[in-house]
Amino acid sequence: MDASDREMENFRQEVRAFLSDAITPEVRMRARRQAGIAAEPSLGVWWLKVLNSKGWAAPAWPVEYGGPGWDAVQRHIFEEETARAGAPTLWPSGLQLLGPVVMRFGTPEQKAAFLPKILNGEHYWAQGFSEPGSGSDLASLKTQAVRDGDCYVVNGTKIWTSHAHWANWLFLLVRTSTAGSKRDGITFLVTPADAPGITVQPIISMSGEHETNQVFFDNVRIPVANRIGEEGQGWEIAKYLLEFERGGSYAAGAQGYLDEARENAMLPDPVTGERLWDDPCFRRRFADAQLRVTAQRWTEKRVVAALSSGQNVGDALASILKTRGTECQQASYEVAVAALGELGMADQRDALVPGSNTPAIGPESAVRATARHLNGRAATIYGGSNEIQRNILFRFIASGQVP
């Protein structure tokens, strides 16, 4: 082991020691009962503040904006260890999406106003991109913003707006011009979520969570000072943001579900004493999912190596990560449900409500598996459907730019 390897191993041990102290059994259980893509705010914001007090809230942010200044390897180690420890999953809209956008395209005043409040949890953000009829074809969006003095007057609607019912700030794409191609004339705005004219209507998922919403804008006045970048620069900014939404780590979380599946499959049936783990059909299914997750892990490590040498993720590699990563996640969710047998059919939604005293049916690991599986069906749709990602990759391959 060379000096660099020893340094990274020491860093991993430091992270593990911190997580061991910070994540109590109660926190781990609450995090384990989150079937959505991130912890609900009472838990997520608490964890964000714990991390921020350590200087670890935003692993990818540079030191000048409050980040730890970690390199790609350290960030990957941190993601692996937090997933392994069962830490609450932080809501990504501010930290992972808006933050990098403000750093690159924001004014000094906007950086000073927004970045510290993302880190300390004061601002809780939701993303307003998709619309009815404008999902994967995002450039066809119709929410209109008309300039009126020092404000834009915004009318339209956004859909699948996750956590909008909890957010106190929204960032959104609007159409400020219809001239040119449909990618032209798109502008990036931010607004307080309680601005007059904003209405949030809940959408309940088939897994029972209130995670997504439809948001209506009725003559909402948004100051021009709340525009990120230039008017008409929204498509460029959105493409930059989506590199962060489509990239990231998928394998560590998926591995956690496979580990749970193995544990549950090894439990003897209370009546027959038989174990599902001894069923060759289940073992074959488990092995297929494990191969997917292992391949994803090594792909992510290749990305880490590329980032360490100064390369950008880029559209093609981000699309590969998103496509294969979400599919391996879904495979792990399916195996986790299969490992429960009859317990996988139990309706455990009441036990998943934050603060609920409803006991689990079966082992604790059985509570969220089915709900997470159902919730995770959307993973191959949001952030640009996997069909769209494959189209992006085909264009790269057809042009000879093989990623």
C-alpha positions, 0 to 999 in steps of 0.5 A: 500500500503506497502513501496515497492508498494509506491516506485514503484508507485513513480518510475512510476510517475517519468517515466511519468513526464520525458516522458511527457516533452521529448515526444513532439506532433511532436515526438509522431506523427513521432513515430505513423507513424512508421509501422515497428518494430522500429523507423527509425534511425533519430528518434530512435537514437535521442531518444536513446541519450535523454534516454542516457543523463538521464541514461535510454538508456539500462534499462536491463544493469547493472550499471557497463556498463552504465545501470540504475541498475533497477530491473525487476519490474522497467524495466517492468514499464518503458516498459509499460509507454514508450508504453503508451506515444507513445515513439519511439521504439528503434532498439533492435539489439545493446541494447537488443541483442548484448550488453548482448552477449558482456557483457557475452562472450566478452573480456575486450577490446571488452566491452570497444570498443562496449558497450559505442558506443551502448549506445550513438548511434555511433554504429547502429547494424544489425543482420546477422543470417538467410540465404536462406534455413536457417531460423528457421533451423538456425544450417544449415547455410552455410556462410563460414569463413576460417581462414587466419592468423589474419583474417577470410575470409567470403563468403556467404549471409544473408537474412531478415537482418533488418536495414542493409541499415542503420547499420554501424556494423553487427554481424553474425553467420558463419561456421568455421568447418563442422566437427561434428553436424551442430550445431558445428563449428558455430562462432560469428563475428562482422564487420563494415558494410562498409568492402570491399566485403559487399553488401546490397540489399534491400527487400521491404515488402508488407506493403511498407517499406524498412526494410529488406535486403539481405546481400552478403559477398564476400571474406570479411576479418574480424579480429580474434579480432572481434570474440565474444567468442571462435571459434565454440561457436557461437551456444551457444552464439546464443541461449543466444541471442535469449532468449533476442529476444524472451522474452520482453514485447508485451502486452503494445504495443498491447494494444495501438492498441486496444485503437486506435481501440476502439476510431476509432470504436466509431466515427460515420459514416459521412453519416449514423451516425452509430458506428462500436462499436455498431456492436456486431460482431465487439465487439466480435472480439474486446473482443477476442483480448482484452482477448489475450492481458490481458492474455499476460500482466499477463504472462509478470507480472509472468515473472517479478516476476520470474526475481525479485526472481533471476530466468532466463527467459530460453528457454521454457518461452522465447518461450511461451512469443514469441509465445503468444505475437506475436499472441496477437499483430497480433490480435490487428493489425487486430482489428485496421484495422477492426475498420477503415472500408473503411479507412483501404483500403486506401494506406497511404504509402506516408504519412509514409515516414519519413519527408513526408508532405502527409496528413493523410486520415482520423484520424491520427490513421488511417495512419499506421494501415494497414501497421502495420498489413501487416508488423506484419505478419512476427512477428510469423516468425522472431526470430524463427517461432512460429511453432519452438517455439511450438516444443521447448515447446513440448520437455520440456513437453515431458521430464517432464520439464513443464515451 
